[in-house]
């Protein structure tokens, strides 16, 4: 049971890191898009 618990914890930690990396990439793209939109003069 201890091994199963360790594996489950490891998988959960891996998913958390994966989600964190995806969130960072998404935020960087979003900020870049907003900066690009801000630079564009409004009609």
mmCIF file as Biopython writes it, N, C-alpha, C and O atoms, coordinates in Angstrom:
data_model
#
loop_
_atom_site.group_PDB
_atom_site.id
_atom_site.type_symbol
_atom_site.label_atom_id
_atom_site.label_alt_id
_atom_site.label_comp_id
_atom_site.label_asym_id
_atom_site.label_entity_id
_atom_site.label_seq_id
_atom_site.pdbx_PDB_ins_code
_atom_site.Cartn_x
_atom_site.Cartn_y
_atom_site.Cartn_z
_atom_site.occupancy
_atom_site.B_iso_or_equiv
_atom_site.auth_seq_id
_atom_site.auth_asym_id
_atom_site.pdbx_PDB_model_num
ATOM 1   N N  . UNK A ? 1  ? 0.842   -1.216 0.000   1.0 0.0 1  A 1 
ATOM 2   C CA . UNK A ? 1  ? 0.000   0.000  0.000   1.0 0.0 1  A 1 
ATOM 3   C C  . UNK A ? 1  ? 0.868   1.253  0.000   1.0 0.0 1  A 1 
ATOM 4   O O  . UNK A ? 1  ? 0.497   2.272  -0.583  1.0 0.0 1  A 1 
ATOM 5   N N  . UNK A ? 2  ? 2.019   1.175  0.654   1.0 0.0 2  A 1 
ATOM 6   C CA . UNK A ? 2  ? 2.901   2.329  0.705   1.0 0.0 2  A 1 
ATOM 7   C C  . UNK A ? 2  ? 3.438   2.694  -0.674  1.0 0.0 2  A 1 
ATOM 8   O O  . UNK A ? 2  ? 3.553   3.873  -1.012  1.0 0.0 2  A 1 
ATOM 9   N N  . UNK A ? 3  ? 3.771   1.663  -1.478  1.0 0.0 3  A 1 
ATOM 10  C CA . UNK A ? 3  ? 4.297   1.891  -2.833  1.0 0.0 3  A 1 
ATOM 11  C C  . UNK A ? 3  ? 3.225   2.557  -3.687  1.0 0.0 3  A 1 
ATOM 12  O O  . UNK A ? 3  ? 3.510   3.488  -4.440  1.0 0.0 3  A 1 
ATOM 13  N N  . UNK A ? 4  ? 1.998   2.076  -3.566  1.0 0.0 4  A 1 
ATOM 14  C CA . UNK A ? 4  ? 0.876   2.623  -4.338  1.0 0.0 4  A 1 
ATOM 15  C C  . UNK A ? 4  ? 0.673   4.096  -3.981  1.0 0.0 4  A 1 
ATOM 16  O O  . UNK A ? 4  ? 0.442   4.933  -4.853  1.0 0.0 4  A 1 
ATOM 17  N N  . UNK A ? 5  ? 0.764   4.389  -2.706  1.0 0.0 5  A 1 
ATOM 18  C CA . UNK A ? 5  ? 0.606   5.770  -2.241  1.0 0.0 5  A 1 
ATOM 19  C C  . UNK A ? 5  ? 1.725   6.656  -2.783  1.0 0.0 5  A 1 
ATOM 20  O O  . UNK A ? 5  ? 1.484   7.795  -3.184  1.0 0.0 5  A 1 
ATOM 21  N N  . UNK A ? 6  ? 2.947   6.130  -2.795  1.0 0.0 6  A 1 
ATOM 22  C CA . UNK A ? 6  ? 4.094   6.883  -3.297  1.0 0.0 6  A 1 
ATOM 23  C C  . UNK A ? 6  ? 3.931   7.162  -4.795  1.0 0.0 6  A 1 
ATOM 24  O O  . UNK A ? 6  ? 4.193   8.276  -5.249  1.0 0.0 6  A 1 
ATOM 25  N N  . UNK A ? 7  ? 3.507   6.173  -5.551  1.0 0.0 7  A 1 
ATOM 26  C CA . UNK A ? 7  ? 3.298   6.333  -6.991  1.0 0.0 7  A 1 
ATOM 27  C C  . UNK A ? 7  ? 2.216   7.375  -7.241  1.0 0.0 7  A 1 
ATOM 28  O O  . UNK A ? 7  ? 2.366   8.236  -8.108  1.0 0.0 7  A 1 
ATOM 29  N N  . UNK A ? 8  ? 1.132   7.299  -6.486  1.0 0.0 8  A 1 
ATOM 30  C CA . UNK A ? 8  ? 0.028   8.244  -6.640  1.0 0.0 8  A 1 
ATOM 31  C C  . UNK A ? 8  ? 0.496   9.670  -6.360  1.0 0.0 8  A 1 
ATOM 32  O O  . UNK A ? 8  ? 0.153   10.602 -7.088  1.0 0.0 8  A 1 
ATOM 33  N N  . UNK A ? 9  ? 1.288   9.828  -5.292  1.0 0.0 9  A 1 
ATOM 34  C CA . UNK A ? 9  ? 1.813   11.145 -4.939  1.0 0.0 9  A 1 
ATOM 35  C C  . UNK A ? 9  ? 2.733   11.669 -6.035  1.0 0.0 9  A 1 
ATOM 36  O O  . UNK A ? 9  ? 2.695   12.853 -6.371  1.0 0.0 9  A 1 
ATOM 37  N N  . UNK A ? 10 ? 3.567   10.778 -6.596  1.0 0.0 10 A 1 
ATOM 38  C CA . UNK A ? 10 ? 4.500   11.151 -7.657  1.0 0.0 10 A 1 
ATOM 39  C C  . UNK A ? 10 ? 3.745   11.608 -8.908  1.0 0.0 10 A 1 
ATOM 40  O O  . UNK A ? 10 ? 4.103   12.612 -9.524  1.0 0.0 10 A 1 
ATOM 41  N N  . UNK A ? 11 ? 2.706   10.871 -9.273  1.0 0.0 11 A 1 
ATOM 42  C CA . UNK A ? 11 ? 1.901   11.229 -10.445 1.0 0.0 11 A 1 
ATOM 43  C C  . UNK A ? 11 ? 1.211   12.569 -10.218 1.0 0.0 11 A 1 
ATOM 44  O O  . UNK A ? 11 ? 1.157   13.407 -11.118 1.0 0.0 11 A 1 
ATOM 45  N N  . UNK A ? 12 ? 0.687   12.766 -9.019  1.0 0.0 12 A 1 
ATOM 46  C CA . UNK A ? 12 ? -0.005  14.009 -8.687  1.0 0.0 12 A 1 
ATOM 47  C C  . UNK A ? 12 ? 0.965   15.194 -8.778  1.0 0.0 12 A 1 
ATOM 48  O O  . UNK A ? 12 ? 0.615   16.249 -9.307  1.0 0.0 12 A 1 
ATOM 49  N N  . UNK A ? 13 ? 2.182   15.013 -8.260  1.0 0.0 13 A 1 
ATOM 50  C CA . UNK A ? 13 ? 3.198   16.066 -8.317  1.0 0.0 13 A 1 
ATOM 51  C C  . UNK A ? 13 ? 3.563   16.363 -9.770  1.0 0.0 13 A 1 
ATOM 52  O O  . UNK A ? 13 ? 3.739   17.523 -10.143 1.0 0.0 13 A 1 
ATOM 53  N N  . UNK A ? 14 ? 3.676   15.324 -10.583 1.0 0.0 14 A 1 
ATOM 54  C CA . UNK A ? 14 ? 3.997   15.503 -11.997 1.0 0.0 14 A 1 
ATOM 55  C C  . UNK A ? 14 ? 2.920   16.293 -12.711 1.0 0.0 14 A 1 
ATOM 56  O O  . UNK A ? 14 ? 3.224   17.182 -13.506 1.0 0.0 14 A 1 
ATOM 57  N N  . UNK A ? 15 ? 1.662   15.977 -12.433 1.0 0.0 15 A 1 
ATOM 58  C CA . UNK A ? 15 ? 0.547   16.701 -13.048 1.0 0.0 15 A 1 
ATOM 59  C C  . UNK A ? 15 ? 0.542   18.164 -12.602 1.0 0.0 15 A 1 
ATOM 60  O O  . UNK A ? 15 ? 0.256   19.055 -13.402 1.0 0.0 15 A 1 
ATOM 61  N N  . UNK A ? 16 ? 0.854   18.410 -11.344 1.0 0.0 16 A 1 
ATOM 62  C CA . UNK A ? 16 ? 0.876   19.773 -10.831 1.0 0.0 16 A 1 
ATOM 63  C C  . UNK A ? 16 ? 1.958   20.594 -11.543 1.0 0.0 16 A 1 
ATOM 64  O O  . UNK A ? 16 ? 1.719   21.741 -11.921 1.0 0.0 16 A 1 
ATOM 65  N N  . UNK A ? 17 ? 3.146   20.005 -11.724 1.0 0.0 17 A 1 
ATOM 66  C CA . UNK A ? 17 ? 4.243   20.687 -12.417 1.0 0.0 17 A 1 
ATOM 67  C C  . UNK A ? 17 ? 3.860   20.949 -13.866 1.0 0.0 17 A 1 
ATOM 68  O O  . UNK A ? 17 ? 4.119   22.031 -14.393 1.0 0.0 17 A 1 
ATOM 69  N N  . UNK A ? 18 ? 3.243   19.959 -14.513 1.0 0.0 18 A 1 
ATOM 70  C CA . UNK A ? 18 ? 2.809   20.077 -15.908 1.0 0.0 18 A 1 
ATOM 71  C C  . UNK A ? 18 ? 1.801   21.212 -16.061 1.0 0.0 18 A 1 
ATOM 72  O O  . UNK A ? 18 ? 1.896   22.020 -16.984 1.0 0.0 18 A 1 
ATOM 73  N N  . UNK A ? 19 ? 0.829   21.263 -15.139 1.0 0.0 19 A 1 
ATOM 74  C CA . UNK A ? 19 ? -0.191  22.318 -15.174 1.0 0.0 19 A 1 
ATOM 75  C C  . UNK A ? 19 ? 0.457   23.688 -14.959 1.0 0.0 19 A 1 
ATOM 76  O O  . UNK A ? 19 ? 0.068   24.669 -15.593 1.0 0.0 19 A 1 
ATOM 77  N N  . UNK A ? 20 ? 1.445   23.750 -14.065 1.0 0.0 20 A 1 
ATOM 78  C CA . UNK A ? 20 ? 2.132   25.008 -13.781 1.0 0.0 20 A 1 
ATOM 79  C C  . UNK A ? 20 ? 2.873   25.513 -15.024 1.0 0.0 20 A 1 
ATOM 80  O O  . UNK A ? 20 ? 2.818   26.698 -15.353 1.0 0.0 20 A 1 
ATOM 81  N N  . UNK A ? 21 ? 3.567   24.595 -15.709 1.0 0.0 21 A 1 
ATOM 82  C CA . UNK A ? 21 ? 4.302   24.962 -16.926 1.0 0.0 21 A 1 
ATOM 83  C C  . UNK A ? 21 ? 3.334   25.444 -18.002 1.0 0.0 21 A 1 
ATOM 84  O O  . UNK A ? 21 ? 3.599   26.443 -18.671 1.0 0.0 21 A 1 
ATOM 85  N N  . UNK A ? 22 ? 2.209   24.739 -18.174 1.0 0.0 22 A 1 
ATOM 86  C CA . UNK A ? 22 ? 1.210   25.153 -19.167 1.0 0.0 22 A 1 
ATOM 87  C C  . UNK A ? 22 ? 0.665   26.535 -18.830 1.0 0.0 22 A 1 
ATOM 88  O O  . UNK A ? 22 ? 0.483   27.364 -19.721 1.0 0.0 22 A 1 
ATOM 89  N N  . UNK A ? 23 ? 0.405   26.786 -17.555 1.0 0.0 23 A 1 
ATOM 90  C CA . UNK A ? 23 ? -0.135  28.083 -17.132 1.0 0.0 23 A 1 
ATOM 91  C C  . UNK A ? 23 ? 0.870   29.200 -17.419 1.0 0.0 23 A 1 
ATOM 92  O O  . UNK A ? 23 ? 0.485   30.276 -17.875 1.0 0.0 23 A 1 
ATOM 93  N N  . UNK A ? 24 ? 2.151   28.952 -17.155 1.0 0.0 24 A 1 
ATOM 94  C CA . UNK A ? 24 ? 3.181   29.957 -17.399 1.0 0.0 24 A 1 
ATOM 95  C C  . UNK A ? 24 ? 3.284   30.264 -18.894 1.0 0.0 24 A 1 
ATOM 96  O O  . UNK A ? 24 ? 3.359   31.427 -19.290 1.0 0.0 24 A 1 
ATOM 97  N N  . UNK A ? 25 ? 3.287   29.214 -19.721 1.0 0.0 25 A 1 
ATOM 98  C CA . UNK A ? 25 ? 3.362   29.409 -21.178 1.0 0.0 25 A 1 
ATOM 99  C C  . UNK A ? 25 ? 2.148   30.202 -21.652 1.0 0.0 25 A 1 
ATOM 100 O O  . UNK A ? 25 ? 2.280   31.139 -22.439 1.0 0.0 25 A 1 
ATOM 101 N N  . UNK A ? 26 ? 0.962   29.821 -21.166 1.0 0.0 26 A 1 
ATOM 102 C CA . UNK A ? 26 ? -0.271  30.509 -21.573 1.0 0.0 26 A 1 
ATOM 103 C C  . UNK A ? 26 ? -0.235  31.989 -21.179 1.0 0.0 26 A 1 
ATOM 104 O O  . UNK A ? 26 ? -0.596  32.859 -21.971 1.0 0.0 26 A 1 
ATOM 105 N N  . UNK A ? 27 ? 0.202   32.261 -19.956 1.0 0.0 27 A 1 
ATOM 106 C CA . UNK A ? 27 ? 0.270   33.652 -19.486 1.0 0.0 27 A 1 
ATOM 107 C C  . UNK A ? 27 ? 1.270   34.468 -20.296 1.0 0.0 27 A 1 
ATOM 108 O O  . UNK A ? 27 ? 1.010   35.626 -20.622 1.0 0.0 27 A 1 
ATOM 109 N N  . UNK A ? 28 ? 2.428   33.858 -20.625 1.0 0.0 28 A 1 
ATOM 110 C CA . UNK A ? 28 ? 3.430   34.571 -21.430 1.0 0.0 28 A 1 
ATOM 111 C C  . UNK A ? 28 ? 2.872   34.920 -22.803 1.0 0.0 28 A 1 
ATOM 112 O O  . UNK A ? 28 ? 3.078   36.031 -23.292 1.0 0.0 28 A 1 
ATOM 113 N N  . UNK A ? 29 ? 2.167   33.981 -23.426 1.0 0.0 29 A 1 
ATOM 114 C CA . UNK A ? 29 ? 1.571   34.245 -24.739 1.0 0.0 29 A 1 
ATOM 115 C C  . UNK A ? 29 ? 0.500   35.321 -24.625 1.0 0.0 29 A 1 
ATOM 116 O O  . UNK A ? 29 ? 0.400   36.197 -25.484 1.0 0.0 29 A 1 
ATOM 117 N N  . UNK A ? 30 ? -0.297  35.255 -23.568 1.0 0.0 30 A 1 
ATOM 118 C CA . UNK A ? 30 ? -1.386  36.216 -23.359 1.0 0.0 30 A 1 
ATOM 119 C C  . UNK A ? 30 ? -0.817  37.628 -23.171 1.0 0.0 30 A 1 
ATOM 120 O O  . UNK A ? 30 ? -1.313  38.586 -23.763 1.0 0.0 30 A 1 
ATOM 121 N N  . UNK A ? 31 ? 0.231   37.746 -22.340 1.0 0.0 31 A 1 
ATOM 122 C CA . UNK A ? 31 ? 0.852   39.052 -22.086 1.0 0.0 31 A 1 
ATOM 123 C C  . UNK A ? 31 ? 1.461   39.600 -23.382 1.0 0.0 31 A 1 
ATOM 124 O O  . UNK A ? 31 ? 1.350   40.793 -23.664 1.0 0.0 31 A 1 
ATOM 125 N N  . UNK A ? 32 ? 2.104   38.728 -24.170 1.0 0.0 32 A 1 
ATOM 126 C CA . UNK A ? 32 ? 2.691   39.157 -25.441 1.0 0.0 32 A 1 
ATOM 127 C C  . UNK A ? 32 ? 1.589   39.666 -26.372 1.0 0.0 32 A 1 
ATOM 128 O O  . UNK A ? 32 ? 1.771   40.671 -27.058 1.0 0.0 32 A 1 
ATOM 129 N N  . UNK A ? 33 ? 0.453   38.977 -26.396 1.0 0.0 33 A 1 
ATOM 130 C CA . UNK A ? 33 ? -0.667  39.396 -27.238 1.0 0.0 33 A 1 
ATOM 131 C C  . UNK A ? 33 ? -1.246  40.723 -26.787 1.0 0.0 33 A 1 
ATOM 132 O O  . UNK A ? 33 ? -1.598  41.568 -27.610 1.0 0.0 33 A 1 
ATOM 133 N N  . UNK A ? 34 ? -1.343  40.904 -25.486 1.0 0.0 34 A 1 
ATOM 134 C CA . UNK A ? 34 ? -1.883  42.171 -24.965 1.0 0.0 34 A 1 
ATOM 135 C C  . UNK A ? 34 ? -0.933  43.328 -25.277 1.0 0.0 34 A 1 
ATOM 136 O O  . UNK A ? 34 ? -1.377  44.424 -25.622 1.0 0.0 34 A 1 
ATOM 137 N N  . UNK A ? 35 ? 0.370   43.085 -25.156 1.0 0.0 35 A 1 
ATOM 138 C CA . UNK A ? 35 ? 1.351   44.134 -25.473 1.0 0.0 35 A 1 
ATOM 139 C C  . UNK A ? 35 ? 1.260   44.498 -26.949 1.0 0.0 35 A 1 
ATOM 140 O O  . UNK A ? 35 ? 1.330   45.672 -27.314 1.0 0.0 35 A 1 
ATOM 141 N N  . UNK A ? 36 ? 1.102   43.473 -27.799 1.0 0.0 36 A 1 
ATOM 142 C CA . UNK A ? 36 ? 0.994   43.722 -29.233 1.0 0.0 36 A 1 
ATOM 143 C C  . UNK A ? 36 ? -0.263  44.553 -29.535 1.0 0.0 36 A 1 
ATOM 144 O O  . UNK A ? 36 ? -0.234  45.466 -30.360 1.0 0.0 36 A 1 
ATOM 145 N N  . UNK A ? 37 ? -1.359  44.219 -28.853 1.0 0.0 37 A 1 
ATOM 146 C CA . UNK A ? 37 ? -2.609  44.938 -29.055 1.0 0.0 37 A 1 
ATOM 147 C C  . UNK A ? 37 ? -2.497  46.373 -28.542 1.0 0.0 37 A 1 
ATOM 148 O O  . UNK A ? 37 ? -3.056  47.295 -29.135 1.0 0.0 37 A 1 
ATOM 149 N N  . UNK A ? 38 ? -1.774  46.554 -27.442 1.0 0.0 38 A 1 
ATOM 150 C CA . UNK A ? 38 ? -1.621  47.897 -26.862 1.0 0.0 38 A 1 
ATOM 151 C C  . UNK A ? 38 ? -0.770  48.783 -27.768 1.0 0.0 38 A 1 
ATOM 152 O O  . UNK A ? 38 ? -0.998  49.989 -27.859 1.0 0.0 38 A 1 
ATOM 153 N N  . UNK A ? 39 ? 0.221   48.171 -28.442 1.0 0.0 39 A 1 
ATOM 154 C CA . UNK A ? 39 ? 1.102   48.929 -29.322 1.0 0.0 39 A 1 
ATOM 155 C C  . UNK A ? 39 ? 0.345   49.410 -30.578 1.0 0.0 39 A 1 
ATOM 156 O O  . UNK A ? 39 ? 0.658   50.455 -31.146 1.0 0.0 39 A 1 
ATOM 157 N N  . UNK A ? 40 ? -0.658  48.617 -30.992 1.0 0.0 40 A 1 
ATOM 158 C CA . UNK A ? 40 ? -1.396  48.943 -32.192 1.0 0.0 40 A 1 
ATOM 159 C C  . UNK A ? 40 ? -2.278  50.183 -31.936 1.0 0.0 40 A 1 
ATOM 160 O O  . UNK A ? 40 ? -3.060  50.181 -30.985 1.0 0.0 40 A 1 
ATOM 161 N N  . UNK A ? 41 ? -2.171  51.222 -32.749 1.0 0.0 41 A 1 
ATOM 162 C CA . UNK A ? 41 ? -2.995  52.422 -32.520 1.0 0.0 41 A 1 
ATOM 163 C C  . UNK A ? 41 ? -4.471  52.158 -32.783 1.0 0.0 41 A 1 
ATOM 164 O O  . UNK A ? 41 ? -4.824  51.489 -33.754 1.0 0.0 41 A 1 
ATOM 165 N N  . UNK A ? 42 ? -5.327  52.681 -31.923 1.0 0.0 42 A 1 
ATOM 166 C CA . UNK A ? 42 ? -6.763  52.482 -32.086 1.0 0.0 42 A 1 
ATOM 167 C C  . UNK A ? 42 ? -7.314  53.413 -33.151 1.0 0.0 42 A 1 
ATOM 168 O O  . UNK A ? 42 ? -6.884  54.562 -33.250 1.0 0.0 42 A 1 
ATOM 169 N N  . UNK A ? 43 ? -8.258  52.935 -33.947 1.0 0.0 43 A 1 
ATOM 170 C CA . UNK A ? 43 ? -8.834  53.778 -35.001 1.0 0.0 43 A 1 
ATOM 171 C C  . UNK A ? 43 ? -9.696  54.904 -34.430 1.0 0.0 43 A 1 
ATOM 172 O O  . UNK A ? 43 ? -10.252 55.701 -35.186 1.0 0.0 43 A 1 
#
